[in-house]
């Protein structure tokens, strides 16, 4: 697959791929949207009707300065207030590993959105495996840049783990890509083989079973 990226200059590579999957004019909910990079590009490039939810007040303020509609709060709680199928796409980018109850959250996102797109750092990457084998310590990488005692990440996820979860729960995987990133995640390329070993991130599009 070729990542038909959207404005790659200053946007994380996984967000470039996610943006290429979203149809023009769609209703989009971006959870943990940060400073609104994805919503800003989608609004400019694809005229989406975008909403974000972000916990950080400072980042919400930055979003508002950019003319974006973003709510301040805990999206694990806020999503319950939306009616069924309120959005065409719900995006959860590089946040899944920080979710307290992912097995409950993902079906809820599929209730309010026709499609859910997730991206997450792949704990199965060869560099993570080598650090554990050689040092016997909790690994640190560019994608997981924390010590065990200060990390916000409470889940260890590999690409294979997540696909097994989808199979077990009956959630449909309708599109996927594995990527390897560099230059602080601003650049990257698609990984086409040995994905669970060679990719730094997995990106997947989910739908409810019919």
N, C-alpha and C positions, 0 to 999 in steps of 0.2 A: 504494500500500500504506500502511496505517496501522500505525505501529510500536506494537504492543501492549506498551508498556513495563512493566518490572517495577521498582517502587519507584524512581522517577526522582530522588528528592531528592538523593542523594549518589553516584550511580553514573554513570560515563561513558556518554554516549548510545549509542555503538556496543555497549557491553555490555548496555544495556537492550534493544536490538534483538535481539542474540544470545540473551539470556535468554528473550525471547518465542518464539524458535524451538525451544527445548528442551522436550521432553515431560516431564511430571511422572514422577518415579520412575526417570529414565534414569540410566545409568552414564556419567559425564562425566569426561573428562580435560582439564584446563586447563593448557596449556603456557605457561611464562612468566607465571604467574598473579599475580605481584606480591604484594600484601598480601591477596589472596584475595577481592576485592570481588565478583566474579562468583560464585565458589563459595559464598560466604556467603549471598548473596541466593537463589541456586538451592536451597541447603539449607533455608533458611527458608520460601521461597515454594512450592517444587516438590518438596521432599523427595528430591532427587537423591542418588545415591551418587557423591560427587565426590572426585576426586584431583587434585592439582596438582603441577607440577614447577617449581621456581624456583631460579635461580642464587644470588640474594642471600640470605645467611644471616639478615640482619636482617629481610627480608620473610618468610622462612620462619618465623622466630620469631613475627612478628605473626600469621601464619596459624594457627599452633599455639595461640596465645592465644585465637583465635576459635573453636577447636574443630574446625579443618579438618585433613584428611589431606593433607599436602604434603611432598614429597621435595625435598631440597636437591641440585642437580646440574645438569648440562648436558643439557637435554632432547634435543638432537640425538643424544646418545649413549644416553640412558636409554630412549628409545622402542623400541630394538631388543630390549629384554628382555621386552616384553609379547607374549603369544600373540595369534594372529589373533582379530580381532573381540572384543577385551576390553572395548570401550566402545561405547555407542550414539552418543556425540558426542565428537569431539576438537576442542578450541577453540584457535585460534592468533590471538590478538587483538593488533593493532598490534605484531607482532614479525616478520612475514614479511620486512620490509625489512632485518632484521638477521641473517638466516639465511645461513650460508656456502654451503650446497648445497641450495637449495630444490627443485631438480628431483629430487633424491634423497629429500629429506625428505617431500614431500607424498605420493608413492606409499606410503611407509612408514606414514604416518598413516592412509591409506586401508586399509592392511592391518590395523591394530589397531582401527580405528573404522569403524562402519557409515557415519557421516557425518562430514565435517570442515567446520568453520566457520572462515573466515579473515576478518579485517578488516585493512585497511592504509591508510596515508595515500596519497592520490591525487596523484602528482607532476604530473598533467596539469591540475590546477586552474588557473583563469585567473590567480590571483595569482602562482603560481610562474612561469607563462609570461611575465607582464609584468615580473617582476623580472629575468629573464634577458635579455629584449629591451631594457629600459630601462637596466639597470645593467651588464649583461655579467658579473655575478658569480653565484656559487652562491647560490640563493635561501634565505631563511629565512622560515618562517611559524610560526603557532601550532602546527601539526601537525608541522613539521620545524624545531624551534627551535635549530639548531646551526650553527656555522661548519663549513666543509669540513674543517678540521683536527682537530675534536674530536667529530665526529658518530659515533654508534654505528651509523648506517644505512649499509650497504654496498651496498644495492640501490636503484635508481631504478625505481619501479613506478607505472604508470598503470592505470586501470581497463581500458582497451583492451588494454594489454600483457598483463595477467593473463588476460583472456578469450581472447586469442590463444594464450597458453600452454596453457590448458585444451583448446582446440580441437586444437592440435598434438599433445598427449599423449593425447587421447581421454578425458580425465577429464570426468565429467558435471557440469554446472552445473545444480543442481536448484532453487536459489532465490537471489535476489540483491536487494540494495537499495543505493542510493547515498544518502549523507546529507551534509548540511552542518551543521557544528557551531559553537557559540559558547559563551561563558561557561566557558572552560577545558574544553571538550568535554563539559560536564555537561548542556547542552541542545542541541537540534538539530531538524532537520526532514528529511523525505525529499525527495530530488531526483528528479523524474520525467522530465525531458527535458534534453538536452545534459549528460548525467551526467559524461562525462570532462572537461568544461570547468568545470562548476559545483559538483561534489561535492568535499568535503574528504576523504571516506573511501569506500571500497568495502567491502561486506560480502557474502560469498558462501558458499553451502553446496555442498559437493562430495560426489560419490559415485563409487564405482568403476563402470566400464562393465560392463554385464551380458554 
